[in-house]
Amino acid sequence: MLDQADIGRTWQTAPFDPPLGRGINFQISVPDVAVQLRQLREAGWPLFMEPEEKWYRISLSEEAGVRQFLVQDPDGYLVRLQMSLGQRTLEQ
């Protein structure tokens, strides 16, 4: 659960010094990152990390791929939007 500070009960363990959320990012899977990328560019919102294609090893013989980018929300939280590129077999 994400909680907005100072609305109702606030579970504050330390002072809220901006930017908030240092050290974490929230991953959101979407069908096609081009949609959100276009909306952010039209709004003039800066990207924290430009789109990239990245493959992650998921077993000894397979990788899973994503197209992803990061954006920082107004409070400083990083949000990583990503879409699946599927899986591929590693060449031995």
Secondary structure as UniProt FT lines:
FT   TURN            5..6
FT   TURN            22..23
FT   STRAND          25..29
FT   HELIX           33..43
FT   STRAND          47..57
FT   STRAND          62..72
FT   TURN            74..75
FT   STRAND          78..89
//
